[in-house]
Amino acid sequence: MPFDWPEQNFEEAPIEALLLSEADMEVPQELKGLPLEDWLQKIIRAEGGELKSLQYIFGSDEFLHDINVQYLKHDTYTDIITFPLSEFPIIEGEIYLSIDRIRENARTYQVPFLTELLRVMAHGVLHLLGYKDKTKAEQKEMRRKEEEALAMAPI
């Protein structure tokens, strides 16, 4: 794991496959009440994966920039950083999202914030499923898979 998290008593805590956490930004209100775990399960199962655990951590541009520099040696802003904690077909990971960057991208691409947020959430899962986006061909395939995921989204 990229961070040392406080020790937790997992015997008393319910085990959930999906956890939404706050770093320096709140979990967006737009996500409250949506059946996100069902949606993510559909994406994962469609690719032959098995969901063990996903943690989405919501932060600011600065929070993600710090992670990007410290762990990936990239001095750039980004909307998402994905850390896999297992190998396919088991899907387990930490997905860090910049709410600042996602809001800006929604304005740039003229899409609703929730649509862009779900696209980026799906993007992280697709990385955990083995999809990459470094080359033009990989980017094209990633966009196609994001669109498939959005078509299943609970909105």
N, C-alpha and C positions, 0 to 999 in steps of 0.2 A: 504494500500500500504506500502511496506517496506521502501520507501524513501519519503521524502518531496520534491516533484518536484516543480520547479518554477511555479507560477501561469500563466496560459495561457488564452488567450481570445478565447474560443472555438467558438464564434459566427463568427469570422473572419477566423478561421482555418478550412480547409476541414476535414470532419470526415472520417477517413479511418479505415477499419477493421484490417489492418496490418500496423505496424510501425516498421521500423528497426532503432535502435538507437545506438549511440556510447557511451561507457563509456570511457575506456582508450585504446580502439582498434577501428580501422576503420571497417565499414561494409565491409566484404570481397568482392573484385571485382568479384569473381566467381558468386555472387548472382545477380549482376546488370543485369537487363533486363529479368530475369526469371519470369514467371507467378506464383510467390509464393502464392499469395492469392488464386488463382484458385486451386492450388494443395492442400493447407491446407484446403480449403473448402471441397474438395473431401474427405479428410481423416475424417473431422468432420462430414460431412453428412452421410458418410458410417456407422458411429457409432450412428446416431440419434441425433447429436448435432447441435447447431445453433451458428455460429460465431458472436460474438458481437465485440470483440476487442482483438488483440494479439500484444504485444510489445516484440520484441526480442532486448535484450541489449547485445552488443558485448564487452567483456572485456578480460583482461589478467588472468593468473592463480592467481596472487596476488589479483586482484579485486574480483574474485569469492571466493577465500579463505577467504577474509575479510567478505564477506556476509555470507558465510557458518559458520564462527565462531560467528559473531554477532547475526544472526537471527536464525540459526539452531543448534548452539552449537556443530558443527562438526569441529574438527581441522584437516581437510583433504582437499586435492585438488579435484576438480570435474570438469567435462566438462559442467555440466548444473545444474541450480537451477530454479525450477518452483514455482511461487507464483500464486495460483488461486485467482481470484477476483470475482468469481461468482460460482454458483453450476450448475451441469449438469441439464438440457440440454443446458443451456446458457454457451458458452465458451468465457471466458474473463480472461486474465492473463498476467503476466510479466514473461518472460523466459530469464534468464541470461545465456550466453554462454561464455565459456573460449576458445578463439581461439587458445591459446597456447596448451591446453589439447587436443583439437580436432585435431590440426596438429600432435601432438605426437601420438595420437591414430590411425590416418590415416597411419602414418609410421609403427607403431606396427602391425596393421592388414593388411598392404600392400594393402590399398584401396586408390583411389584418394581422395584428400582433400574435394572436393565438395560432393562426395558420403557420406563421414563421417559427414560433416557439415549438409547435409540434413537429415541424419539418426538421428542426435542429435536434430535437429529442430522438426522432427516428434515425437521423444521421449518426448519432452516437451508437445506437443499437446496431446499425448496419456495419459500423466499424468493428464492433464486437463479433459480428457474424462473418467477418473476413473481408468485407468490401473496403477498397482503398480509393483514394482520390488525388493521387499525385500526378498522373498523366491525364491527357485530354480524354482518352478512351475510358479510363477509370472514372473520371469526373462525369462523363456522359452516363455511364452505367449507374453511378451513385445517384445522379439526379432522377433517373428512371425509377430506381428503387424507392427514392424518397416520395415520388409521385404516387407509386403503388401504396406506400404506407399511408400517405395523406388521404387516399381514396378510402381507406379503412378507418380513418380517424373518427373519434366520437364527437364530431362537430357538425 
